[in-house]
């Protein structure tokens, strides 16, 4: 069975839909579509979105800060179970996590904190990543087939962004943040994009303004990671910079199970 999974930080799902930026998805109809930053409740999304009748839909919205964060999964394959927090129950009120368990794999769709701004926000990001790494380590040691996607809000290596020396002083490329992704790989996970592409200039986020996108002055903040037991089943991993609308672009993987 061949499965295509796409992930996109839409920076407001309803706005992207209303402005016509989701037509590509409605035309292509991937098997699973993971969204971050929906910025809406389940009721608001269901009222707005049209053309998704072929999909089972799952949403997690922020009750802590309404209109902020939010994640969604649209899937043609019905999950066995879907949860909106880590096993420890943390962050359920932030609308950052959807964990979908399928017969042959588990999918984590996550919108990670950015850590920008106040020092407390950066500390929150560090704490979130510690909980995340605990979760992923447990899943890997249990031998599960795990796929993780989303806006990680971290570029891993200098090849993943413009001006790495300057960026290393700010959230998104701090040495401690890079180390989180090192630890994820040490826990038995692979950066699927780097399995197929070792070139620079491949970014998933560009700042609004200053023609950043046109000049390709960006960062690779969005990722698909997968457990090593899926290595021979991942057939491709890619970035879709031609799809516009958000400050992020979609990313995807194709898997043969």
C-alpha positions as CSV (number, residue, x, y, z in Angstrom):
1,X,0.0,0.0,0.0
2,X,1.4,3.4,-1.1
3,X,0.6,6.3,1.2
4,X,1.3,10.0,0.6
5,X,1.3,12.3,3.6
6,X,1.5,16.1,3.4
7,X,2.1,18.6,6.1
8,X,1.6,22.4,6.0
9,X,1.6,25.3,8.5
10,X,-1.2,27.3,6.9
11,X,-1.0,30.2,9.3
12,X,-4.9,30.2,9.5
13,X,-6.6,27.4,7.7
14,X,-9.8,29.2,7.1
15,X,-8.1,32.2,5.5
16,X,-6.1,29.9,3.2
17,X,-9.3,28.1,2.2
18,X,-11.3,31.3,1.6
19,X,-8.5,32.8,-0.4
20,X,-8.3,29.7,-2.7
21,X,-4.9,28.5,-1.5
22,X,-6.2,25.0,-0.8
23,X,-7.4,24.2,-4.3
24,X,-4.2,22.2,-4.9
25,X,-5.1,19.9,-2.0
26,X,-8.6,19.4,-3.2
27,X,-7.3,18.6,-6.7
28,X,-4.5,16.3,-5.6
29,X,-6.3,14.6,-2.7
30,X,-3.3,13.1,-0.8
31,X,-4.0,10.2,1.6
32,X,-3.3,12.2,4.7
33,X,-3.0,15.9,5.2
34,X,-1.6,17.4,8.4
35,X,-2.1,21.1,9.2
36,X,-0.5,23.4,11.8
37,X,-1.7,26.8,12.9
38,X,-5.4,26.3,12.0
39,X,-6.1,29.2,14.4
40,X,-9.7,28.1,14.8
41,X,-12.0,25.8,16.7
42,X,-13.4,22.6,15.3
43,X,-16.9,24.1,14.8
44,X,-15.4,27.1,13.0
45,X,-13.4,24.9,10.7
46,X,-16.3,22.5,9.9
47,X,-18.5,25.5,9.1
48,X,-15.9,27.0,6.7
49,X,-14.2,24.1,4.9
50,X,-16.0,22.5,1.9
51,X,-14.9,19.6,-0.3
52,X,-13.4,17.5,2.5
53,X,-16.1,14.9,2.6
54,X,-13.7,12.1,1.4
55,X,-11.7,12.5,4.7
56,X,-12.0,11.6,8.3
57,X,-11.2,14.8,10.1
58,X,-9.6,15.4,13.5
59,X,-8.9,18.8,15.2
60,X,-7.1,20.0,18.3
61,X,-7.7,23.7,19.1
62,X,-6.3,25.9,21.8
63,X,-8.5,26.5,24.8
64,X,-5.7,28.3,26.5
65,X,-5.4,31.1,23.9
66,X,-8.4,30.9,21.5
67,X,-7.5,31.7,17.9
68,X,-3.9,30.6,18.4
69,X,-2.1,27.5,17.2
70,X,-4.4,24.6,16.4
71,X,-3.6,21.4,14.4
72,X,-5.7,19.2,12.1
73,X,-5.5,15.8,10.3
74,X,-7.5,15.0,7.2
75,X,-7.1,11.3,6.3
76,X,-8.6,8.8,3.9
77,X,-7.4,6.0,6.1
78,X,-9.4,5.7,9.3
79,X,-7.2,5.7,12.4
80,X,-7.6,3.2,15.2
81,X,-7.3,6.0,17.8
82,X,-6.6,9.7,17.9
83,X,-5.3,11.7,20.9
84,X,-4.6,15.4,21.4
85,X,-1.7,15.3,23.9
86,X,1.4,13.3,24.8
87,X,1.0,10.3,27.1
88,X,1.8,12.5,30.1
89,X,-1.3,14.6,29.3
90,X,0.6,17.8,29.0
91,X,-0.2,20.6,26.4
92,X,-3.7,19.3,25.8
93,X,-5.1,22.9,26.2
94,X,-2.6,24.4,23.7
95,X,-3.9,22.7,20.5
96,X,-0.4,21.6,19.4
97,X,-0.6,17.8,19.2
98,X,-2.5,15.2,17.3
99,X,-1.4,11.6,17.6
100,X,-3.2,9.2,15.2
101,X,-2.6,5.5,15.5
102,X,-3.1,3.5,12.3
103,X,-2.8,-0.3,11.9
104,X,0.7,-0.1,10.5
105,X,2.1,3.2,11.9
106,X,1.6,6.0,14.3
107,X,1.5,9.6,13.1
108,X,2.4,12.6,15.2
109,X,1.3,16.0,13.8
110,X,2.8,18.8,16.0
111,X,3.0,22.6,16.0
112,X,6.0,23.2,18.2
113,X,6.3,26.5,20.2
114,X,8.5,29.1,18.5
115,X,10.2,30.4,21.6
116,X,10.4,33.9,20.1
117,X,9.9,37.0,22.2
118,X,9.9,36.7,26.0
119,X,12.4,34.5,27.8
120,X,9.4,32.5,29.3
121,X,8.4,31.5,25.8
122,X,11.8,30.1,25.0
123,X,11.8,28.2,28.3
124,X,8.3,26.9,27.4
125,X,9.7,25.7,24.1
126,X,12.6,23.8,25.8
127,X,10.1,22.2,28.2
128,X,7.8,21.1,25.4
129,X,10.7,19.5,23.5
130,X,11.7,17.6,26.6
131,X,8.2,16.1,26.9
132,X,8.3,15.4,23.1
133,X,11.6,13.6,23.3
134,X,10.4,11.5,26.2
135,X,7.4,10.5,24.1
136,X,9.4,9.7,21.0
137,X,12.0,7.7,22.8
138,X,9.3,5.6,24.4
139,X,7.6,4.9,21.1
140,X,10.9,4.0,19.4
141,X,11.9,1.6,22.2
142,X,8.6,-0.1,21.9
143,X,9.4,-0.9,18.2
144,X,6.6,1.2,16.8
145,X,6.6,2.5,13.2
146,X,6.4,6.2,13.9
147,X,6.1,9.2,11.6
148,X,6.4,12.8,13.0
149,X,5.6,15.9,11.0
150,X,4.9,19.5,11.6
151,X,6.4,22.9,12.1
152,X,9.3,22.2,14.4
153,X,10.3,25.8,14.6
154,X,14.0,24.7,14.5
155,X,16.4,24.6,11.6
156,X,18.8,21.7,12.3
157,X,22.1,22.4,10.4
158,X,23.7,25.5,8.7
159,X,22.6,24.0,5.4
160,X,19.0,24.5,6.5
161,X,19.0,28.3,6.5
162,X,20.5,31.6,5.3
163,X,23.0,33.4,7.5
164,X,23.5,30.6,10.1
165,X,26.1,32.5,12.1
166,X,23.6,35.4,12.7
167,X,20.7,33.1,13.2
168,X,22.4,31.0,15.9
169,X,21.9,34.0,18.2
170,X,18.1,33.8,18.0
171,X,15.3,31.2,18.6
172,X,15.0,28.8,15.7
173,X,18.7,28.0,15.4
174,X,20.1,28.3,18.9
175,X,22.7,25.6,19.7
176,X,20.4,24.1,22.4
177,X,17.6,23.9,19.9
178,X,19.8,22.2,17.3
179,X,20.7,19.7,20.0
180,X,17.1,18.8,20.5
181,X,17.0,17.5,16.9
182,X,20.4,15.7,17.4
183,X,18.8,13.9,20.4
184,X,15.7,13.0,18.3
185,X,18.0,11.3,15.8
186,X,19.9,9.6,18.6
187,X,16.6,8.2,19.7
188,X,16.3,6.4,16.4
189,X,14.6,8.8,14.1
190,X,15.6,9.9,10.5
191,X,15.2,13.3,8.8
192,X,13.4,12.0,5.8
193,X,14.2,14.9,3.5
194,X,17.9,14.5,4.0
195,X,17.6,10.8,3.0
196,X,17.1,12.1,-0.6
197,X,18.5,15.6,-0.7
198,X,21.8,16.9,0.7
199,X,21.7,20.3,-1.1
200,X,21.3,23.8,0.5
201,X,18.7,26.3,-0.5
202,X,15.8,24.0,0.4
203,X,13.6,26.0,2.8
204,X,10.0,25.7,4.1
205,X,9.6,29.2,5.7
206,X,10.3,32.7,4.6
207,X,9.6,35.9,6.5
208,X,6.9,38.1,5.2
209,X,8.2,41.2,3.4
210,X,11.5,42.2,1.9
211,X,10.9,39.8,-1.0
212,X,12.3,37.0,1.2
213,X,10.5,34.3,-0.6
214,X,11.4,35.5,-4.0
215,X,15.1,35.8,-3.0
216,X,14.8,32.4,-1.2
217,X,16.0,33.8,2.1
218,X,14.5,31.2,4.3
219,X,14.8,28.4,6.8
220,X,13.8,24.7,6.8
221,X,11.7,24.7,9.9
222,X,9.1,22.0,8.8
223,X,10.2,18.4,8.9
224,X,9.1,14.7,8.5
225,X,11.0,12.4,10.9
226,X,10.5,8.6,10.9
227,X,11.8,5.7,12.9
228,X,14.7,3.8,11.4
229,X,12.5,0.7,10.9
230,X,10.7,2.6,8.1
231,X,13.9,3.4,6.2
232,X,13.3,1.0,3.3
233,X,9.6,2.0,3.1
234,X,10.1,5.7,2.6
235,X,10.2,6.2,-1.2
236,X,10.5,10.0,-1.3
237,X,10.5,13.1,0.8
238,X,10.1,16.6,-0.7
239,X,9.3,20.3,-0.2
240,X,6.6,22.1,-2.2
241,X,7.8,25.8,-2.4
242,X,5.6,26.4,-5.4
243,X,2.5,26.3,-3.2
244,X,2.0,29.8,-1.7
245,X,-0.4,31.5,0.6
246,X,1.3,31.0,4.0
247,X,4.7,32.0,5.1
248,X,5.4,28.2,5.2
249,X,5.1,25.8,2.3
250,X,3.9,22.2,2.4
251,X,6.2,19.2,2.7
252,X,5.5,15.6,2.0
253,X,6.6,11.9,2.1
254,X,5.6,8.9,0.2
255,X,5.7,5.5,2.0
256,X,5.2,2.0,0.7
257,X,3.8,-0.2,3.5
